[in-house]
């Protein structure tokens, strides 16, 4: 399972998020066990499982509801992607990018979300509110690593602590 070795241990309830902020560009990568976002972690087999995957993808694609940057920073989403090692890209609402994510024999799938924003007023970029927890009840913690104009920072987000400041 190459994906597990490349990104660390597969841990239920915990997702990892990397954020980079430079010159008004915000890049985010969120990765975690698929079971943090839906009730299973394998390729969907039934119509109900396919519907659950599509609902998850719809929610994750509504990125402005999940990741809130300061309004004064005037940020706009430039790019958004979802990928899984066990789910077809089309079910996630995206075209297939490569064959590397098609490892459907895997029984413990992961999900990766990437996003980029361009902000017109970078000086106002001072925090990010993460609103994943109400939508994904199996998610308990998000371990954050950041690189910002003010340096490196790490944090742990949870239902009670949803804002990271820099």
C-alpha positions as CSV (number, residue, x, y, z in Angstrom):
1,X,0.0,0.0,0.0
2,X,2.2,2.8,-1.3
3,X,-0.2,5.6,-0.3
4,X,0.1,4.6,3.3
5,X,3.8,4.7,3.4
6,X,4.1,7.9,1.5
7,X,1.7,9.9,3.7
8,X,2.1,8.2,7.1
9,X,-0.1,5.9,9.1
10,X,-3.7,5.3,8.1
11,X,-5.5,6.6,11.2
12,X,-9.3,6.8,11.7
13,X,-10.7,10.0,13.2
14,X,-7.6,12.0,12.2
15,X,-6.8,13.9,9.1
16,X,-3.6,15.8,8.1
17,X,-3.7,19.2,6.6
18,X,-0.8,21.1,5.0
19,X,-1.2,24.8,4.3
20,X,1.1,27.1,2.4
21,X,0.6,30.9,2.2
22,X,2.7,33.1,0.0
23,X,2.0,36.4,-1.9
24,X,-1.8,36.0,-1.5
25,X,-1.8,32.4,-2.7
26,X,-3.2,29.9,-0.2
27,X,-2.6,26.2,-0.9
28,X,-4.2,23.5,1.2
29,X,-4.0,19.7,1.2
30,X,-6.2,17.6,3.4
31,X,-5.6,13.9,3.7
32,X,-7.2,11.2,5.8
33,X,-8.8,7.8,6.0
34,X,-11.9,7.6,3.8
35,X,-13.8,6.4,6.9
36,X,-13.4,9.9,8.3
37,X,-15.7,11.2,5.6
38,X,-18.1,8.3,4.8
39,X,-19.2,5.1,6.6
40,X,-16.8,2.8,4.7
41,X,-13.3,2.9,3.1
42,X,-13.4,0.7,0.0
43,X,-14.7,1.2,-3.5
44,X,-18.5,1.7,-3.3
45,X,-20.4,-1.4,-4.3
46,X,-24.1,-0.6,-3.8
47,X,-26.3,2.2,-5.1
48,X,-26.5,3.5,-1.5
49,X,-22.7,3.6,-1.1
50,X,-22.4,5.4,-4.5
51,X,-24.9,7.9,-3.3
52,X,-22.9,8.4,0.0
53,X,-19.7,9.0,-2.0
54,X,-21.5,11.5,-4.3
55,X,-23.0,13.3,-1.2
56,X,-19.5,13.5,0.4
57,X,-18.0,14.9,-2.9
58,X,-20.8,17.5,-3.2
59,X,-20.1,18.6,0.4
60,X,-16.3,18.8,-0.1
61,X,-16.7,20.6,-3.4
62,X,-18.7,23.3,-1.5
63,X,-15.3,24.4,-0.2
64,X,-16.4,27.9,1.0
65,X,-18.7,26.3,3.6
66,X,-15.8,24.1,4.9
67,X,-12.8,26.4,4.9
68,X,-13.4,30.1,5.7
69,X,-10.8,32.7,5.0
70,X,-11.2,36.3,6.2
71,X,-13.7,38.2,4.0
72,X,-11.4,41.2,4.0
73,X,-8.7,39.2,2.2
74,X,-11.0,38.9,-0.9
75,X,-10.0,35.3,-1.7
76,X,-11.4,33.3,-4.6
77,X,-11.0,29.5,-5.2
78,X,-8.6,28.9,-8.1
79,X,-8.4,25.1,-8.0
80,X,-10.1,22.3,-6.1
81,X,-9.4,18.5,-6.4
82,X,-10.5,15.3,-4.7
83,X,-8.8,12.0,-5.1
84,X,-9.0,8.6,-3.5
85,X,-7.0,5.4,-4.0
86,X,-10.3,3.4,-4.1
87,X,-12.9,5.6,-5.6
88,X,-13.2,6.5,-9.3
89,X,-12.5,10.2,-9.9
90,X,-15.8,10.6,-11.7
91,X,-17.7,9.7,-8.5
92,X,-15.8,12.5,-6.7
93,X,-16.9,15.0,-9.4
94,X,-13.6,15.2,-11.2
95,X,-12.2,13.9,-14.4
96,X,-9.6,11.1,-14.2
97,X,-6.1,12.7,-13.9
98,X,-3.9,9.7,-13.8
99,X,-3.8,5.9,-13.2
100,X,-1.9,6.2,-9.9
101,X,-5.1,6.5,-7.8
102,X,-6.7,3.4,-9.2
103,X,-5.8,0.8,-6.6
104,X,-9.2,-0.6,-6.0
105,X,-7.9,-3.8,-4.4
106,X,-7.0,-1.7,-1.3
107,X,-9.3,-2.3,1.7
108,X,-8.4,0.8,3.7
109,X,-8.9,3.7,1.3
110,X,-7.8,7.3,1.8
111,X,-9.1,10.6,0.6
112,X,-7.0,13.6,-0.5
113,X,-8.4,17.1,-1.1
114,X,-6.3,19.9,-2.6
115,X,-7.4,23.5,-2.9
116,X,-5.9,26.8,-4.0
117,X,-7.1,30.3,-3.4
118,X,-5.9,33.6,-4.7
119,X,-6.4,36.5,-2.3
120,X,-6.4,40.1,-3.4
121,X,-5.6,41.5,0.1
122,X,-2.9,39.2,1.5
123,X,-2.3,41.4,4.5
124,X,-5.7,40.4,5.8
125,X,-4.9,36.7,5.7
126,X,-4.5,36.0,9.4
127,X,-6.7,33.0,10.1
128,X,-8.6,30.0,8.7
129,X,-11.7,28.6,10.1
130,X,-12.2,24.9,9.4
131,X,-15.8,23.8,9.5
132,X,-15.4,20.1,8.6
133,X,-16.5,18.6,11.9
134,X,-20.3,19.2,11.7
135,X,-20.4,17.6,8.2
136,X,-18.1,14.7,8.9
137,X,-18.9,13.3,12.4
138,X,-16.3,10.5,12.1
139,X,-13.5,13.1,11.9
140,X,-12.2,13.9,15.4
141,X,-8.9,15.9,14.8
142,X,-7.1,17.6,12.0
143,X,-3.3,17.9,12.4
144,X,-2.2,21.1,10.7
145,X,1.3,22.0,9.4
146,X,1.6,25.5,7.9
147,X,4.1,27.6,6.2
148,X,3.1,31.3,6.3
149,X,4.8,34.7,5.8
150,X,5.2,34.7,9.6
151,X,7.0,31.3,9.6
152,X,6.1,27.7,10.3
153,X,3.3,26.7,12.6
154,X,1.5,23.5,13.7
155,X,-1.8,23.0,15.3
156,X,-4.4,20.4,16.2
157,X,-8.0,21.3,15.3
158,X,-11.1,19.6,16.8
159,X,-14.8,20.3,17.3
160,X,-13.9,22.8,20.1
161,X,-11.0,24.4,18.3
162,X,-11.8,25.1,14.6
163,X,-9.7,28.3,14.0
164,X,-6.0,28.5,13.2
165,X,-4.3,31.9,13.3
166,X,-0.9,33.0,12.1
